[in-house]
């Protein structure tokens, strides 16, 4: 049994190890997102545009799988691109921390809650989406996978455009409904 594990460990390269780490990070984020979503829904929040969510999950899973399978294990990383990807993780953490308990991977809006205007949200409307868009392009570039960077970058841009329209409409609706309402406790 250990011979098979040793063989597996020898066949994994930088790209595969990094993909596994990113997958673990995303799974931890999904657990946080689910906990936050349950709390928001219990507090009266509403989910919007749930139809786009499976496409986003599929895109991210396919991106990680493609990187894992398409990059040869012997491919060394391009260190500046990899460093840029690592720096993006700080931006990702900053955006998630700024939203706090309101951060989810779905579009869930709590009526009457003010827009978040702290952290990176002081500077742009959708900083987490900007980080994701860059991540999806930069990680493949770190391993010379230019075709994956282009294909997944374009597909992600299309999905994010759809999601941002859904989210912006949901936020407008929630803010319109909150005029004159008491702020949430």
C-alpha positions in Angstrom: 0.0 0.0 0.0 2.7 2.5 0.9 4.4 1.7 -2.5 1.4 3.1 -4.2 1.3 6.2 -2.1 5.1 6.8 -2.6 4.5 6.4 -6.3 1.7 8.9 -6.2 3.7 11.4 -4.2 6.6 11.1 -6.7 4.2 11.9 -9.7 2.9 15.1 -8.2 4.7 18.3 -9.2 4.4 21.9 -8.0 1.2 22.5 -9.9 -0.5 19.5 -8.5 0.5 20.3 -4.9 -0.6 23.9 -5.3 -4.0 22.8 -6.8 -4.5 20.5 -3.8 -3.7 23.4 -1.4 -6.1 25.7 -3.3 -8.8 23.0 -3.3 -8.4 22.6 0.5 -8.6 26.4 0.9 -11.8 26.5 -1.2 -13.4 23.6 0.8 -12.7 25.5 4.0 -14.2 28.6 2.5 -17.3 26.6 1.4 -17.8 25.5 5.0 -17.6 29.1 6.2 -19.9 30.2 3.4 -22.5 27.5 4.3 -22.4 28.5 8.0 -22.9 32.2 7.1 -25.6 31.4 4.6 -27.6 29.4 7.2 -27.3 32.2 9.7 -28.3 34.9 7.1 -31.3 32.8 5.9 -32.4 32.3 9.5 -32.2 36.1 10.0 -34.6 36.7 7.1 -32.1 37.1 4.2 -33.1 35.9 0.7 -31.1 34.1 -1.9 -31.2 35.5 -5.4 -30.3 33.9 -8.7 -29.5 30.5 -7.4 -29.6 29.1 -10.9 -26.2 30.5 -11.8 -24.5 28.9 -8.7 -24.0 25.4 -10.2 -22.3 26.9 -13.2 -19.9 28.8 -11.0 -19.1 25.7 -8.9 -18.6 23.7 -12.1 -16.3 26.3 -13.6 -14.1 26.4 -10.5 -13.9 22.6 -10.2 -13.1 22.3 -13.9 -10.4 25.0 -13.5 -8.7 23.1 -10.7 -9.0 19.7 -12.4 -7.6 21.1 -15.7 -4.6 22.6 -13.9 -4.0 19.4 -12.0 -4.2 17.2 -15.1 -2.9 19.4 -17.9 0.3 20.8 -16.2 3.1 18.2 -16.4 4.4 17.3 -12.9 7.9 18.3 -13.9 6.8 21.8 -14.9 8.5 24.3 -12.6 6.5 27.4 -11.6 7.2 30.9 -12.9 8.0 32.4 -9.5 6.8 36.0 -10.2 3.4 34.7 -11.4 3.2 32.3 -8.4 4.1 35.2 -6.0 1.3 37.3 -7.6 -1.2 34.4 -6.9 0.0 34.2 -3.3 -0.5 37.9 -2.9 -4.0 37.6 -4.3 -4.8 35.3 -1.3 -4.3 38.3 1.0 -6.8 40.3 -1.1 -9.2 37.4 -0.9 -8.9 37.1 2.8 -9.3 40.9 3.2 -12.5 40.9 1.1 -13.9 37.9 3.1 -13.0 39.4 6.4 -14.6 42.8 5.4 -17.9 41.1 4.7 -17.6 39.0 7.9 -20.8 37.0 8.6 -22.3 38.3 5.4 -19.8 36.6 3.1 -21.1 33.6 1.2 -20.5 32.0 -2.1 -24.1 32.5 -3.0 -26.0 35.8 -3.5 -27.8 36.1 -0.2 -29.0 39.5 0.8 -30.3 40.6 4.2 -33.0 43.2 3.6 -32.4 46.5 5.5 -28.7 45.8 6.0 -26.5 48.6 4.8 -23.9 48.0 2.1 -20.5 47.0 3.4 -18.1 50.0 3.0 -15.1 48.8 4.9 -11.8 47.1 3.8 -11.5 46.8 0.0 -15.2 47.6 -0.4 -14.2 51.3 0.3 -12.4 51.3 -3.0 -14.5 49.0 -5.3 -17.9 47.4 -5.4 -16.8 43.8 -6.0 -13.2 43.3 -4.8 -13.6 39.5 -4.2 -14.7 39.1 -7.8 -11.7 41.0 -9.0 -9.5 38.7 -7.0 -11.2 35.6 -8.4 -10.9 36.9 -12.0 -7.2 37.4 -11.5 -6.6 34.1 -9.7 -8.2 32.2 -12.5 -5.8 33.7 -15.0 -2.7 34.0 -12.9 -2.4 30.5 -11.5 -2.3 28.8 -15.0 0.2 31.5 -16.1 2.4 30.5 -13.2 2.8 27.1 -15.0 2.9 28.2 -18.6 -0.7 27.1 -19.3 -1.6 30.0 -21.4 -4.6 28.2 -23.1 -6.1 27.4 -19.7 -5.6 31.0 -18.5 -7.4 32.3 -21.6 -10.2 29.8 -21.7 -11.1 29.9 -18.0 -10.5 33.7 -17.8 -13.1 34.2 -20.6 -15.6 31.7 -19.1 -15.2 33.2 -15.6 -15.7 36.8 -17.0 -19.0 35.7 -18.6 -20.2 34.0 -15.3 -19.1 37.0 -13.2 -21.0 39.4 -15.5 -24.1 37.3 -14.9 -23.6 37.1 -11.2 -22.8 40.8 -10.7 -26.1 41.7 -12.5 -27.9 39.3 -10.2 -26.2 40.7 -7.1 -26.5 44.3 -8.0 -30.3 43.9 -8.7 -30.7 42.1 -5.4 -28.9 44.8 -3.4 -30.9 47.5 -5.1 -34.1 45.7 -4.2 -33.0 45.2 -0.6 -31.9 48.8 -0.2 -35.1 50.1 -1.8 -37.1 48.0 0.6 -35.1 49.3 3.6 -35.9 53.0 3.1 -37.5 54.0 6.3 -37.1 50.5 7.9 -35.2 50.0 11.1 -31.6 48.7 10.7 -31.1 45.0 11.5 -30.1 44.1 15.0 
